[in-house]
Structures are given as C-alpha cells and as structure tokens.
Amino acid sequence: MTPAVRALRAAGVAFDLLEYAHDPNAKSFGLEAASALGLDPGMVFKTLVARLDGGQLVAALVPADCELDLKGLAAACGAKSAAMAPVASAERATGYVVGGISPFGQRRPLPVIADASLAARTRVSVSAGRRGLQVALAAADLVRLCRARLAPLTRAPR
C-alpha cells in the first residue's frame, strides 16, 4: 500500500484503485495509464512538480493529453517564472518516483494547482503513488483533500 492510498483511506474518501502493467519504455506516463486502463486522457491528471522563481516547489495537475503551461503556472502562483523541478528534487520532496508522483501522501505536501478543466469533471484519475497504479475518485474530493487551487495551466501538445 502506498502513502497515497493510506492518505485516502484515512480521509474516508471513496476511490477505486486501478492497476495496469507499466511499460518501462513509455514516453508519457499519463497517456500510458489512460491507454492501458481504457480511460479518456482528459480525465487522467498527471502530477508534475515545478520550481517557482523563489525556489518553492509546487505540484501541477494537468490532463494527460495536455502540456503544462509554465507561464500559466507561474501566474497562478504569483511568481515571475516557473520551470520543471529537477527529477531528484521532485522525488526527494514527494517521496515518489517520477511517473508515480501522487498529489496525496507526499513526504512534504506541496501546494497543488490543478488545471481549470478539472472543474468540469465529475471523476478523475491520478497516480496512486507508483507507476502502474492509479486512483479514480470524485474531482471534488481531489480538490478538497489537496486544497487544490484551479487555474488555466495547459496548452495543446506540440
């Protein structure tokens, strides 16, 4: 059981665990999860860790079929700029490996900013704390438990 699953159980939130065989050659963990589980990529939110210009780390939740707009993230956080955090920093702060970073049960809980499209979803899926494991839950529960702020964070993939 991952820290994310323990956190959800402790919160008493209804969720479904969705497991799939992770392909170590996958280029996009979110799209891999959506494809393997037969889910709409727009309901699978990937958790990306970014560093703001002041050095603070934040977790950004964006649909698997979109790219994170770092300028939009910076604006949502009141920062001048944002960049993807180095892998080692993201893993050390969250306690999870890249591709399995969950917004729940992080070693050091990061502020969570979710793409505004989350508001239109009833149910979403995010990593449950390891590659090959997702958790599906009510979008409202995700926002509430993570204290997520919603903002426009995406741009179309290149």
C-alpha atoms as an extended CHARMM CRD file, in Angstrom:
* protein
*
       158  EXT
         1         1  MET       CA              0.0000000000        0.0000000000        0.0000000000  PROA      1               0.0000000000
         2         2  THR       CA              1.3530000000        3.4110000000       -0.9670000000  PROA      2               0.0000000000
         3         3  PRO       CA              1.2730000000        6.5640000000        1.1800000000  PROA      3               0.0000000000
         4         4  ALA       CA             -1.3230000000        7.9620000000       -1.2680000000  PROA      4               0.0000000000
         5         5  VAL       CA             -3.6840000000        5.0370000000       -0.6800000000  PROA      5               0.0000000000
         6         6  ARG       CA             -3.1650000000        5.2890000000        3.0880000000  PROA      6               0.0000000000
         7         7  ALA       CA             -3.9450000000        9.0360000000        2.9690000000  PROA      7               0.0000000000
         8         8  LEU       CA             -7.1510000000        8.4530000000        1.0030000000  PROA      8               0.0000000000
         9         9  ARG       CA             -8.2860000000        5.6740000000        3.3520000000  PROA      9               0.0000000000
        10        10  ALA       CA             -7.5290000000        7.8310000000        6.3950000000  PROA      10              0.0000000000
        11        11  ALA       CA             -9.6200000000       10.6360000000        4.8780000000  PROA      11              0.0000000000
        12        12  GLY       CA            -12.5420000000        8.2600000000        4.3710000000  PROA      12              0.0000000000
        13        13  VAL       CA            -12.8120000000        9.0950000000        0.6730000000  PROA      13              0.0000000000
        14        14  ALA       CA            -14.4290000000        6.7030000000       -1.8100000000  PROA      14              0.0000000000
        15        15  PHE       CA            -11.9760000000        5.6970000000       -4.5450000000  PROA      15              0.0000000000
        16        16  ASP       CA            -11.1070000000        2.8770000000       -6.9020000000  PROA      16              0.0000000000
        17        17  LEU       CA             -7.5950000000        1.5030000000       -7.3350000000  PROA      17              0.0000000000
        18        18  LEU       CA             -6.7610000000        0.8870000000      -10.9690000000  PROA      18              0.0000000000
        19        19  GLU       CA             -3.7050000000       -1.2430000000      -11.7040000000  PROA      19              0.0000000000
        20        20  TYR       CA             -2.0100000000       -1.8670000000      -15.0500000000  PROA      20              0.0000000000
        21        21  ALA       CA              1.2660000000       -3.3130000000      -16.3200000000  PROA      21              0.0000000000
        22        22  HSD       CA              3.6570000000       -0.3650000000      -16.6100000000  PROA      22              0.0000000000
        23        23  ASP       CA              5.7740000000       -0.3170000000      -19.7720000000  PROA      23              0.0000000000
        24        24  PRO       CA              9.3020000000        0.8450000000      -18.8400000000  PROA      24              0.0000000000
        25        25  ASN       CA              9.6610000000        2.2640000000      -22.3750000000  PROA      25              0.0000000000
        26        26  ALA       CA              6.5780000000        4.5080000000      -22.0930000000  PROA      26              0.0000000000
        27        27  LYS       CA              7.2980000000        8.1150000000      -23.0050000000  PROA      27              0.0000000000
        28        28  SER       CA              4.2380000000        9.6120000000      -21.3100000000  PROA      28              0.0000000000
        29        29  PHE       CA              3.1570000000        8.0810000000      -18.0130000000  PROA      29              0.0000000000
        30        30  GLY       CA             -0.2610000000        9.7660000000      -18.0890000000  PROA      30              0.0000000000
        31        31  LEU       CA             -1.0890000000        8.6930000000      -21.6260000000  PROA      31              0.0000000000
        32        32  GLU       CA              0.1800000000        5.1960000000      -20.8580000000  PROA      32              0.0000000000
        33        33  ALA       CA             -2.1920000000        4.9720000000      -17.8790000000  PROA      33              0.0000000000
        34        34  ALA       CA             -5.1540000000        6.2480000000      -19.9030000000  PROA      34              0.0000000000
        35        35  SER       CA             -4.4930000000        3.8070000000      -22.7350000000  PROA      35              0.0000000000
        36        36  ALA       CA             -3.8340000000        0.7960000000      -20.5090000000  PROA      36              0.0000000000
        37        37  LEU       CA             -6.9580000000        1.4420000000      -18.4240000000  PROA      37              0.0000000000
        38        38  GLY       CA             -9.2200000000        2.4660000000      -21.3140000000  PROA      38              0.0000000000
        39        39  LEU       CA             -9.8120000000        5.9180000000      -19.8210000000  PROA      39              0.0000000000
        40        40  ASP       CA            -10.3600000000        9.2680000000      -21.5030000000  PROA      40              0.0000000000
        41        41  PRO       CA             -6.9330000000       11.0020000000      -21.3620000000  PROA      41              0.0000000000
        42        42  GLY       CA             -8.7240000000       14.1910000000      -20.3090000000  PROA      42              0.0000000000
        43        43  MET       CA             -9.8270000000       12.5550000000      -17.0470000000  PROA      43              0.0000000000
        44        44  VAL       CA             -6.3520000000       11.2190000000      -16.1940000000  PROA      44              0.0000000000
        45        45  PHE       CA             -4.4390000000       14.0080000000      -14.4860000000  PROA      45              0.0000000000
        46        46  LYS       CA             -0.6710000000       13.8010000000      -14.2810000000  PROA      46              0.0000000000
        47        47  THR       CA              1.1480000000       15.2960000000      -11.3050000000  PROA      47              0.0000000000
        48        48  LEU       CA              4.0980000000       17.4470000000      -12.3500000000  PROA      48              0.0000000000
        49        49  VAL       CA              6.4580000000       19.1460000000       -9.9170000000  PROA      49              0.0000000000
        50        50  ALA       CA              7.7260000000       22.6080000000      -10.7990000000  PROA      50              0.0000000000
        51        51  ARG       CA             10.0020000000       25.1090000000       -9.1050000000  PROA      51              0.0000000000
        52        52  LEU       CA              8.9160000000       28.7370000000       -8.8960000000  PROA      52              0.0000000000
        53        53  ASP       CA             11.4130000000       31.5850000000       -9.2800000000  PROA      53              0.0000000000
        54        54  GLY       CA             11.6920000000       31.8950000000       -5.4900000000  PROA      54              0.0000000000
        55        55  GLY       CA             12.6820000000       28.2300000000       -5.2130000000  PROA      55              0.0000000000
        56        56  GLN       CA              9.3470000000       26.9060000000       -3.8930000000  PROA      56              0.0000000000
        57        57  LEU       CA              8.1650000000       23.5890000000       -5.3090000000  PROA      57              0.0000000000
        58        58  VAL       CA              4.5330000000       23.1670000000       -6.3900000000  PROA      58              0.0000000000
        59        59  ALA       CA              2.5530000000       20.2490000000       -7.7950000000  PROA      59              0.0000000000
        60        60  ALA       CA              0.6390000000       20.9590000000      -11.0050000000  PROA      60              0.0000000000
        61        61  LEU       CA             -2.1850000000       18.6470000000      -12.0680000000  PROA      61              0.0000000000
        62        62  VAL       CA             -2.8870000000       18.6380000000      -15.8010000000  PROA      62              0.0000000000
        63        63  PRO       CA             -4.7660000000       16.2660000000      -18.1080000000  PROA      63              0.0000000000
        64        64  ALA       CA             -2.5970000000       13.5400000000      -19.6280000000  PROA      64              0.0000000000
        65        65  ASP       CA             -3.2880000000       14.7600000000      -23.1670000000  PROA      65              0.0000000000
        66        66  CYS       CA             -2.1140000000       18.3210000000      -22.4580000000  PROA      66              0.0000000000
        67        67  GLU       CA              1.1540000000       20.0580000000      -21.7110000000  PROA      67              0.0000000000
        68        68  LEU       CA              1.8070000000       22.2020000000      -18.6630000000  PROA      68              0.0000000000
        69        69  ASP       CA              1.9800000000       25.9090000000      -19.4640000000  PROA      69              0.0000000000
        70        70  LEU       CA              4.7530000000       27.0550000000      -17.1310000000  PROA      70              0.0000000000
        71        71  LYS       CA              3.8790000000       30.7330000000      -17.6470000000  PROA      71              0.0000000000
        72        72  GLY       CA              0.3020000000       29.9930000000      -16.6270000000  PROA      72              0.0000000000
        73        73  LEU       CA              1.5220000000       28.1130000000      -13.5610000000  PROA      73              0.0000000000
        74        74  ALA       CA              3.7830000000       30.9880000000      -12.5670000000  PROA      74              0.0000000000
        75        75  ALA       CA              0.9170000000       33.4630000000      -12.9650000000  PROA      75              0.0000000000
        76        76  ALA       CA             -1.4030000000       31.2490000000      -10.8940000000  PROA      76              0.0000000000
        77        77  CYS       CA              1.1990000000       31.1890000000       -8.1150000000  PROA      77              0.0000000000
        78        78  GLY       CA              2.0100000000       34.8970000000       -8.2380000000  PROA      78              0.0000000000
        79        79  ALA       CA              5.5460000000       34.1430000000       -9.4140000000  PROA      79              0.0000000000
        80        80  LYS       CA              7.5360000000       35.6330000000      -12.2660000000  PROA      80              0.0000000000
        81        81  SER       CA              8.5550000000       32.2770000000      -13.6890000000  PROA      81              0.0000000000
        82        82  ALA       CA              8.3540000000       28.5340000000      -13.2120000000  PROA      82              0.0000000000
        83        83  ALA       CA             10.4230000000       25.6160000000      -14.5070000000  PROA      83              0.0000000000
        84        84  MET       CA             10.1270000000       21.8760000000      -14.1980000000  PROA      84              0.0000000000
        85        85  ALA       CA             11.8440000000       20.7730000000      -10.9990000000  PROA      85              0.0000000000
        86        86  PRO       CA             14.8690000000       18.5090000000      -11.3310000000  PROA      86              0.0000000000
        87        87  VAL       CA             13.8490000000       14.8540000000      -11.0160000000  PROA      87              0.0000000000
        88        88  ALA       CA             15.8960000000       14.3830000000       -7.8460000000  PROA      88              0.0000000000
        89        89  SER       CA             14.2270000000       17.3910000000       -6.1810000000  PROA      89              0.0000000000
        90        90  ALA       CA             10.7340000000       16.2210000000       -7.1190000000  PROA      90              0.0000000000
        91        91  GLU       CA             11.3900000000       12.7070000000       -5.8560000000  PROA      91              0.0000000000
        92        92  ARG       CA             13.0490000000       13.8700000000       -2.6380000000  PROA      92              0.0000000000
        93        93  ALA       CA             10.2170000000       16.3110000000       -1.8080000000  PROA      93              0.0000000000
        94        94  THR       CA              7.3210000000       13.9770000000       -2.6070000000  PROA      94              0.0000000000
        95        95  GLY       CA              8.7830000000       10.5950000000       -1.6710000000  PROA      95              0.0000000000
        96        96  TYR       CA              7.6330000000        9.1780000000       -5.0100000000  PROA      96              0.0000000000
        97        97  VAL       CA              9.4420000000        8.3380000000       -8.2420000000  PROA      97              0.0000000000
        98        98  VAL       CA              8.6930000000       10.3520000000      -11.3730000000  PROA      98              0.0000000000
        99        99  GLY       CA              5.8370000000        8.6800000000      -13.2110000000  PROA      99              0.0000000000
       100       100  GLY       CA              4.3300000000        7.6910000000       -9.8840000000  PROA      100             0.0000000000
       101       101  ILE       CA              4.0780000000       11.0530000000       -8.1220000000  PROA      101             0.0000000000
       102       102  SER       CA              0.6970000000       11.4030000000       -6.4490000000  PROA      102             0.0000000000
       103       103  PRO       CA             -0.8500000000       14.5850000000       -5.0930000000  PROA      103             0.0000000000
       104       104  PHE       CA             -1.7590000000       12.5300000000       -1.9840000000  PROA      104             0.0000000000
       105       105  GLY       CA              0.5170000000       11.2970000000        0.7970000000  PROA      105             0.0000000000
       106       106  GLN       CA              3.5690000000       13.2750000000       -0.2240000000  PROA      106             0.0000000000
       107       107  ARG       CA              6.5620000000       13.2630000000        2.1240000000  PROA      107             0.0000000000
       108       108  ARG       CA              6.4460000000       17.0590000000        2.1980000000  PROA      108             0.0000000000
       109       109  PRO       CA              2.9880000000       18.1460000000        0.9820000000  PROA      109             0.0000000000
       110       110  LEU       CA              3.3870000000       20.6080000000       -1.8670000000  PROA      110             0.0000000000
       111       111  PRO       CA              0.8510000000       23.2830000000       -2.7930000000  PROA      111             0.0000000000
       112       112  VAL       CA             -1.3730000000       21.8520000000       -5.5430000000  PROA      112             0.0000000000
       113       113  ILE       CA             -2.5430000000       23.8620000000       -8.5430000000  PROA      113             0.0000000000
       114       114  ALA       CA             -4.9220000000       21.9700000000      -10.8430000000  PROA      114             0.0000000000
       115       115  ASP       CA             -5.8830000000       22.8650000000      -14.3750000000  PROA      115             0.0000000000
       116       116  ALA       CA             -9.2500000000       24.6190000000      -14.5140000000  PROA      116             0.0000000000
       117       117  SER       CA            -10.6250000000       21.8020000000      -16.7060000000  PROA      117             0.0000000000
       118       118  LEU       CA            -10.8470000000       19.7120000000      -13.5300000000  PROA      118             0.0000000000
       119       119  ALA       CA            -13.9450000000       21.7140000000      -12.5380000000  PROA      119             0.0000000000
       120       120  ALA       CA            -15.8530000000       20.2320000000      -15.4920000000  PROA      120             0.0000000000
       121       121  ARG       CA            -15.0520000000       16.6450000000      -14.4300000000  PROA      121             0.0000000000
       122       122  THR       CA            -17.1370000000       14.5520000000      -12.0800000000  PROA      122             0.0000000000
       123       123  ARG       CA            -14.4970000000       11.8650000000      -11.6800000000  PROA      123             0.0000000000
       124       124  VAL       CA            -10.7430000000       11.9090000000      -12.3090000000  PROA      124             0.0000000000
       125       125  SER       CA             -7.7810000000        9.5990000000      -12.0560000000  PROA      125             0.0000000000
       126       126  VAL       CA             -4.3380000000       10.4220000000      -10.6460000000  PROA      126             0.0000000000
       127       127  SER       CA             -1.2970000000        8.3940000000       -9.7060000000  PROA      127             0.0000000000
       128       128  ALA       CA             -1.7330000000        6.3170000000       -6.5830000000  PROA      128             0.0000000000
       129       129  GLY       CA              1.9690000000        6.5850000000       -5.7250000000  PROA      129             0.0000000000
       130       130  ARG       CA              3.7230000000        4.2130000000       -8.0890000000  PROA      130             0.0000000000
       131       131  ARG       CA              3.9940000000        3.5510000000      -11.7870000000  PROA      131             0.0000000000
       132       132  GLY       CA              1.2140000000        1.2260000000      -12.8950000000  PROA      132             0.0000000000
       133       133  LEU       CA             -1.2190000000        2.2640000000      -10.1640000000  PROA      133             0.0000000000
       134       134  GLN       CA             -3.8920000000        4.9370000000      -10.4490000000  PROA      134             0.0000000000
       135       135  VAL       CA             -6.6620000000        6.0420000000       -8.1370000000  PROA      135             0.0000000000
       136       136  ALA       CA            -10.0370000000        7.1740000000       -9.5050000000  PROA      136             0.0000000000
       137       137  LEU       CA            -12.0980000000        9.4650000000       -7.3050000000  PROA      137             0.0000000000
       138       138  ALA       CA            -14.5480000000       12.3450000000       -7.3560000000  PROA      138             0.0000000000
       139       139  ALA       CA            -12.9460000000       15.5090000000       -8.6890000000  PROA      139             0.0000000000
       140       140  ALA       CA            -14.4260000000       17.4550000000       -5.7710000000  PROA      140             0.0000000000
       141       141  ASP       CA            -12.7180000000       15.1040000000       -3.2910000000  PROA      141             0.0000000000
       142       142  LEU       CA             -9.3680000000       15.6040000000       -5.0200000000  PROA      142             0.0000000000
       143       143  VAL       CA             -9.7250000000       19.3910000000       -4.8260000000  PROA      143             0.0000000000
       144       144  ARG       CA            -10.8280000000       19.2840000000       -1.1920000000  PROA      144             0.0000000000
       145       145  LEU       CA             -8.1820000000       16.8480000000        0.0650000000  PROA      145             0.0000000000
       146       146  CYS       CA             -5.2980000000       18.5330000000       -1.7600000000  PROA      146             0.0000000000
       147       147  ARG       CA             -6.6180000000       22.0330000000       -1.0940000000  PROA      147             0.0000000000
       148       148  ALA       CA             -6.0380000000       22.4970000000       -4.8070000000  PROA      148             0.0000000000
       149       149  ARG       CA             -6.4370000000       25.8460000000       -6.4690000000  PROA      149             0.0000000000
       150       150  LEU       CA             -7.8190000000       25.8150000000      -10.0160000000  PROA      150             0.0000000000
       151       151  ALA       CA             -6.2220000000       27.8720000000      -12.7910000000  PROA      151             0.0000000000
       152       152  PRO       CA             -5.6530000000       27.6290000000      -16.5430000000  PROA      152             0.0000000000
       153       153  LEU       CA             -2.4560000000       25.5550000000      -16.7240000000  PROA      153             0.0000000000
       154       154  THR       CA             -2.4590000000       23.8330000000      -20.1070000000  PROA      154             0.0000000000
       155       155  ARG       CA             -1.5760000000       24.3230000000      -23.6990000000  PROA      155             0.0000000000
       156       156  ALA       CA             -2.1140000000       21.9450000000      -26.6000000000  PROA      156             0.0000000000
       157       157  PRO       CA              0.6700000000       19.3810000000      -27.0550000000  PROA      157             0.0000000000
       158       158  ARG       CA              3.3150000000       20.2730000000      -29.6290000000  PROA      158             0.0000000000
